[in-house]
Amino acid sequence: MATYESGASVDLPLPEAGEAASLGGVWSRIGRAVVHNSLAVAGLVIIAAMVLFCFVGPLLYHTNQVNTNLAAVHEAPSSAHLLGTDAVGHDELGRLMLGGQSSLEVGLAAAVLAAIFGTGWGAIAGFVGGWVDAIMMRVVDSFLAIPYLLFSILFLSIFPPSIPVLIIIVSLASWLITARLVRGESLSLRTRDYVQIARGVGVTNRRIVVRHIVPNAISTIVVQATFSVADAILLLAALSFLGFGPPAPGANWGQMLSDGLNYVYDGYWWLIYPPGIAIVLTVLAFSFIGDALRDALEVRLESI
């Protein structure tokens, strides 16, 4: 028996104890699902390798990615340049590392922002319900009706593309699905006994949302955040392919792929395949992990 922190002391069992155990069980089940899923393990290995390649690699493989070197334009892979050089003489391997940094930074940061904002929006809409829910979800539906790519291009035509601007734009395209999923969880969770008990003893709505709704929707949030990283990397690659990537001397895998396609018939394969393979591997890695987490969530739902 315990007492709630409210205006009066009421001897009722605190839901937090059972909730914490349940939340720990969800995280445990998610961890086991990832470890016992060979594709998820492969995804984790690929992501770890990409992070080391992009952020530790430049410390070991030093290249000049700022100044052009017109005397070394389109050189084939050699001991001097392991993946050759591009149209302005930049080392392609070093450029691949630099482009991976911006791709991973934008993808991860946008997914975190989308998860935070989408979770708050969906949890409030689902828990409060009524006209508040109707208005908030009509806002989500209105944004979902706008093609992401068109909206992003329109936004980038007004604001110069930079890493912070790209993070904001990509996150604006990602939070909507999170909001809808968390809202659905909130509609179910708000009818649970522990939520009704909390309401009955005077716990504020904000505390209920933070302590009960969001923690019990954590598996849905994690799954969607994982897929959001893959979607963000793809969206950034598409924008960069269209010329809306980070300005020079910045680099991005999509921009590298776009530049390489200008020479697709000239035999400069090292300008096309490395960034293309990097995009595919990274997106697949996050998708593999997302699939494993989704399987864990489905098991949790079946056991309720």
C-alpha positions in Angstrom: 0.0 0.0 0.0 1.2 3.5 -0.8 0.0 7.0 -1.1 -0.2 9.2 -4.2 1.3 12.7 -4.2 -1.9 14.7 -4.3 -3.9 17.0 -2.2 -5.0 14.2 0.2 -3.4 11.0 1.2 -5.3 8.0 -0.1 -4.2 4.4 0.6 -4.2 2.9 -2.8 -1.7 0.7 -4.6 0.6 2.7 -6.8 0.5 1.8 -10.4 4.1 2.8 -10.9 5.4 -0.4 -9.4 3.6 -2.7 -11.8 4.2 -0.3 -14.6 8.0 -0.2 -14.0 8.1 -4.0 -14.0 6.1 -4.1 -17.2 8.3 -1.5 -18.9 11.4 -3.5 -17.8 9.8 -6.6 -19.3 9.2 -4.8 -22.6 12.8 -3.6 -22.8 14.0 -7.1 -22.0 11.8 -8.6 -24.6 13.0 -6.1 -27.2 16.6 -6.8 -26.3 16.1 -10.6 -26.6 14.3 -10.1 -29.9 17.2 -8.1 -31.4 19.9 -10.5 -30.1 18.1 -13.6 -31.4 17.3 -12.1 -34.8 20.2 -12.7 -37.1 19.2 -9.8 -39.4 19.0 -7.4 -36.5 22.4 -8.5 -35.3 23.7 -7.9 -38.9 22.1 -4.5 -38.8 23.8 -3.6 -35.6 27.1 -4.7 -36.9 26.6 -2.6 -40.1 25.6 0.5 -38.2 28.6 0.2 -35.8 30.9 -0.3 -38.8 29.4 2.8 -40.5 29.8 4.9 -37.4 33.4 3.9 -37.1 34.0 4.4 -40.8 32.5 7.9 -40.9 33.7 9.3 -37.6 36.9 7.4 -36.7 38.0 6.8 -40.3 39.0 10.4 -41.0 41.3 10.3 -38.0 43.3 7.5 -39.6 42.9 8.3 -43.3 43.7 12.0 -43.8 42.5 13.7 -46.9 41.9 17.3 -48.0 38.1 17.8 -48.6 38.2 21.6 -48.8 40.6 22.6 -51.6 40.3 21.3 -55.1 43.1 19.4 -56.9 42.6 19.8 -60.6 45.8 17.8 -61.3 44.2 14.7 -59.8 40.7 14.7 -61.4 39.0 11.4 -62.0 42.0 9.3 -61.0 41.2 5.6 -60.8 41.6 3.7 -57.5 45.2 3.3 -56.5 47.5 3.2 -53.5 47.4 7.0 -53.3 43.6 7.2 -53.5 42.0 3.9 -52.5 38.7 4.8 -54.1 40.0 7.2 -56.7 39.1 10.9 -57.0 36.1 12.9 -58.1 35.6 15.7 -60.6 37.5 18.3 -58.6 40.2 16.0 -57.3 38.8 15.2 -53.9 39.7 11.7 -52.5 36.6 9.7 -52.9 37.1 7.5 -49.8 37.6 10.6 -47.7 34.5 12.2 -49.3 32.5 9.0 -48.5 33.5 9.3 -44.8 32.5 13.0 -44.8 29.2 12.4 -46.5 28.4 9.6 -44.1 28.8 12.0 -41.2 26.2 14.4 -42.4 23.8 11.5 -43.4 24.0 9.8 -40.0 23.8 13.1 -38.1 20.8 14.3 -40.0 19.1 10.9 -39.8 19.6 10.3 -36.1 18.9 13.9 -35.0 15.8 14.1 -37.1 14.5 10.7 -35.8 15.0 11.9 -32.2 13.3 15.2 -32.8 10.4 13.5 -34.6 10.1 10.9 -31.7 10.0 13.6 -29.0 7.5 15.9 -30.7 5.4 13.2 -32.2 5.2 11.3 -28.9 4.1 14.4 -27.0 1.5 15.4 -29.7 0.0 11.9 -30.0 0.0 11.2 -26.2 -1.8 14.4 -25.5 -4.3 14.0 -28.3 -5.2 10.4 -27.4 -5.3 11.0 -23.6 -7.4 14.2 -23.7 -9.7 13.0 -26.5 -12.8 15.0 -27.6 -12.5 18.1 -29.6 -8.8 18.5 -28.7 -8.0 15.1 -30.2 -10.1 16.0 -33.3 -8.3 19.3 -33.9 -4.8 17.9 -33.3 -5.3 14.9 -35.5 -6.8 17.0 -38.3 -3.6 19.0 -38.2 -1.7 15.7 -38.6 -3.9 14.6 -41.5 -3.4 18.0 -43.2 0.3 17.6 -43.1 0.2 14.0 -44.3 -1.8 15.1 -47.3 1.2 17.2 -48.5 3.9 15.2 -50.3 7.1 15.2 -48.2 9.5 15.8 -51.0 7.4 18.7 -52.4 7.1 20.3 -49.0 10.9 19.9 -48.3 11.8 21.4 -51.7 9.5 24.4 -51.0 11.0 24.9 -47.6 14.6 24.7 -48.9 13.8 27.2 -51.6 13.2 29.7 -48.9 15.9 28.8 -46.3 19.4 27.9 -47.5 20.2 24.2 -46.8 22.4 23.5 -43.9 22.7 20.7 -41.4 20.4 22.3 -38.8 17.9 23.3 -41.5 17.9 19.8 -43.0 17.4 18.2 -39.6 14.3 20.4 -39.0 12.9 19.7 -42.4 13.4 15.9 -42.2 12.0 15.8 -38.7 8.9 17.7 -39.9 8.3 14.9 -42.3 8.8 12.2 -39.7 6.9 13.2 -36.6 3.4 12.7 -38.2 3.4 8.9 -38.2 4.8 8.8 -34.7 2.0 11.0 -33.5 -0.7 8.8 -35.1 0.8 5.6 -33.6 1.2 7.1 -30.1 -2.3 8.5 -30.2 -3.6 5.1 -30.9 -1.7 3.7 -27.9 -3.0 6.5 -25.7 -6.6 5.8 -26.6 -6.1 2.3 -25.3 -3.9 3.1 -22.3 -6.2 5.8 -20.9 -8.9 3.2 -20.1 -6.5 1.0 -18.0 -7.1 0.6 -14.3 -4.0 2.3 -13.2 -4.8 5.4 -15.2 -8.4 5.5 -13.8 -7.0 5.1 -10.3 -4.5 8.0 -10.9 -7.3 10.2 -12.1 -9.5 9.3 -9.2 -7.0 10.4 -6.6 -6.4 13.7 -8.3 -3.1 13.2 -10.2 -2.7 15.8 -12.9 -3.1 14.9 -16.6 0.5 16.0 -17.3 1.8 13.6 -14.7 -0.3 10.7 -16.0 0.9 11.3 -19.5 4.5 11.4 -18.5 4.5 8.6 -15.9 2.0 6.2 -17.5 1.0 6.9 -21.1 4.4 7.5 -22.6 6.4 4.8 -20.8 3.8 2.2 -21.7 4.0 3.3 -25.4 7.8 3.1 -25.4 8.0 0.1 -27.6 5.9 1.7 -30.3 8.0 4.8 -30.1 11.3 2.9 -30.4 10.1 0.9 -33.4 8.9 4.0 -35.2 12.1 5.9 -34.3 14.2 3.2 -35.8 12.3 3.2 -39.1 12.4 7.0 -39.0 16.2 7.0 -39.2 16.1 4.9 -42.4 13.4 7.2 -43.8 15.4 10.3 -42.9 18.5 9.0 -44.6 16.6 8.2 -47.7 14.8 11.6 -47.7 18.1 13.4 -47.2 19.7 11.4 -50.0 16.7 12.3 -52.3 17.0 16.0 -51.4 20.8 16.0 -51.9 20.4 14.1 -55.2 18.1 17.0 -56.4 20.7 19.6 -55.3 19.4 20.6 -51.9 22.1 19.0 -49.8 24.7 20.6 -47.5 26.6 23.4 -49.3 30.3 22.9 -50.3 32.7 21.9 -48.9 30.1 19.7 -47.1 29.3 16.3 -48.6 26.4 13.9 -48.6 25.9 10.4 -50.0 23.0 11.5 -52.1 24.9 14.4 -53.5 27.9 12.2 -54.3 25.6 9.8 -56.1 24.1 12.7 -58.1 27.5 13.9 -59.1 28.6 10.5 -60.1 25.7 9.9 -62.4 27.0 12.7 -64.6 29.8 10.3 -65.5 27.8 7.1 -65.7 28.8 6.4 -69.3 32.5 7.4 -68.8 33.5 4.3 -66.8 34.0 6.1 -63.5 32.3 3.5 -61.4 34.0 4.6 -58.2 31.9 7.7 -58.3 28.6 5.8 -58.2 28.8 2.5 -56.5 30.4 3.4 -53.1 27.8 6.1 -52.1 25.0 4.0 -53.5 26.1 0.9 -51.5 26.6 3.0 -48.4 23.0 4.3 -48.6 21.5 0.9 -49.2 23.5 -0.8 -46.4 22.7 1.8 -43.9 19.0 2.0 -44.7 18.7 -1.8 -44.7 20.6 -2.0 -41.3 18.1 0.3 -39.6 15.2 -1.5 -41.3 16.4 -4.9 -40.0 16.5 -3.6 -36.5 13.1 -2.0 -36.9 11.6 -5.3 -38.1 13.0 -7.1 -35.0 11.7 -4.5 -32.7 8.3 -4.6 -34.4 8.2 -8.4 -33.9 8.9 -7.8 -30.2 6.1 -5.3 -30.0 3.6 -7.7 -31.6 4.5 -10.4 -29.0 3.8 -7.8 -26.3 0.4 -7.0 -27.8 -0.5 -10.7 -28.0 0.3 -11.2 -24.3 -1.9 -8.4 -23.1 
